[in-house]
Amino acid sequence: MNMSFLISDAMAQTAPAIQQPGFEGMLFPLGILIFFYFLFIRPQAKRNKEQKQMLAALSKGAEVVTSGGILGKVAELDDNFVKLEVSDNSFIQVQRHAIASMMPKGTYKTLNNKKS
């Protein structure tokens, strides 16, 4: 008889209900996603947009620096390539997307005068 008491006690216990995560459980992962968006994705998209605008505004005579660090003056340009004058009558061609930044007017001339 003692055994029947143990069995009935075991049968009487129910498993705890597993709660589904509600809105509160989704706040933390959602917060992490928002944090990463503002920390990484948005600034990168902003830089890409500025780079595209700078390349679209590129014109003959502009002074630029390539992603390899070469300073030059734009002599010719087309849709894909830019011909840069890197010193007196020395030209190189680079792909348009290799232009990293535009320099203020006079930078190229000032640096070439220091070499002479």
N, C-alpha and C positions, 0 to 999 in steps of 0.2 A: 503494500500500500504506500509505503514511503516513496516508491518509485513513481507512482501516478501523480504525486504532488509535484515532483520535479518536472515531469513532462508537461503537466498543465501550466506550470509557471513559464516554461520556455515557450509554449505555444501562445501564451497570453501577451508576450512582449512583441511589439511591432517595430519594424525597421524605421529609423528616423527618415523623415521626408527630405529629399534633396531639393533645395531651393534653387530655382533658376535665377541667374543674375538678372537683376532688373536694371533700371536706368542708372542707379547708383553704381552698379558694377561696371557699367560702360564708361563712366566719367573718366577714370584713370587712363584707359587705353586711348580714348578720344583726346584727352589732354596731351598725351605723348605725341599723337599724330599732329595736332595743331602746333605743338612746340617745334617739331622737326620741320614742319612746313615753313614757319617763320624763321627758323635758324638756318636752314639749308636750301630749300627749294626756291623760295621767293627771292632771296638775294642773287642766286645763280641766274634765274630767269631775268632779273633786272639787269645784270651785267651783260647777258647775251643780247638783250634789247639795245643797250647802249652801244655795244660793239657793232651791231648791225647798222645803227644810225650813223656811227662814225665812219664805217666803210662806205655807206651810201653818200656821205658828204665829202668823201675824198675827191680831190681835184688836182689838176696839174699845178705844180709849184708848192704843194703842201709839204711840210717837213714832218717826217714820220720816223718811228722806231719800230723795227720788226720784232717778232717774238724771240728772235735769236740775238737781239741787242744791237742790230746794225742801224745806224742813223743815216738817213738819206733824204734827198729831195725828189719828189715825184716828177719824173720827166714825161712819162707816158703811162696811160692806164687803159685797160679794157675790162670786160666782165670778169675775167679770171686772173689776169696777171697785172703786175705793176712794175714798171721799169724805174729803178731808183738810181739817181746820181749819187755815188758815195764819195767821190772826190772829183777834181777837175777832169772831165772827159772819161771818167770810169763809171760804168753802169753795170748794174746787176738786175736780174728779173726775179721777182718773188711772187708767190701766189698771193692773191688779194687778202685772203683770210689770215696770212702771216703778219699782217700789219697789226701791231699791238696797241700803239697809241700815236696820237698826233702831238707834235711839239709846237711850242709858241714860235711865231715867225722870228727869224733871225738866229735861231739856235744853230742851224746848219752852217750858216755863214760865219758865225762867231767861232765855232769849233774848227772850221777849215782855216781861218786866219791864224789861230793859235799854232797850227801845225807848220805853217810857212815860216 
